[in-house]
Amino acid sequence: MKQIGIHWNWVLRGDQAMILVYNPLKSQYSYDTAGALRSAGTQTITLPANFSGEQVQVWLAFISDNGKTVSTSVFAGVTTVL
């Protein structure tokens, strides 16, 4: 398994990060809908080992404490999985 980290610097609430990583070469994705609190400012996600060396697209959103409100997702960029 491989991991990538995502970092942010805006702290507004106690909501949680939701991260989706898409590998267009394989048409596969990994996600975590119960990530770190926004106040943590960082989240790590474990990816399949077969993503190694390939470029992936990273998306980030947040979900409220009670699970009733979800932000619009934001494209966080493209990175190569090491």
N, C-alpha and C positions, 0 to 999 in steps of 0.2 A: 504494500500500500504506500502511496505517496501523499504528501500533505502540501497545501498552500495556505498562506495566511493573508487575511484581509484586514486592513486597518482604516479607521475613520476617526475624525476629530470633532464631531459634533455630538453634544450630549444634551438632549432635550427632555427625555423621559426615561422611565424604567422599562421600556419595551425591549423586545428581543430581536436579534438579527435573524434573517432568513437568507441563506446563500444558495445559489444555484450555479454550478459549473458545467458548461456544455462543451463537449468535444465534437466539433463538426466533422472531423475526419471519420470518426466512428459512429456518429449520430447517437451518442450516448451522453447521459448527464448524471451528475451526483448532486445531492442537495441535502441541506440541513434546515429544517423548519423550526427547530428549537435551539437556536444558537445562543451566543453570549448576550448578556444585557448590553444595550446601547452604551451605557456608562462605562463598560469595560474598554471600549474603543478598539477591540481586536477580536478576531475569530479565526480559528483554524478549521479546515475541513479535510477529511481524509478522502483520497481519490483512489480509484483502482490502479494497480501497478501498471496495467497496460496503457495508461495515459502518459507514462514517462516519455519525455522527449517531444511531446506533441503540444501544439498550441491549443489553449482552451479559452472560452469566453466566460467571464465572471459577472454575475448579476447579484444585486444586493437589495433587500427590502427589509422592513421592520413590521412586527406584529405587536399589538398592544398586550398589556399584561393579562387582560381578560379574553384575548383571542377574538374580539369582535371587530377590531379595526386593523386594516392592513394598508401599509403605504404602497404607493406605486413603486415598482421595481426600477432600479437604476443600473445602467450598464457600467460596471466598474473597470472594464478593460479586458485586454487580451494578455495572456502570459504563457510562457512555456513551462510545463511541468518538469521539474528536475528529478 
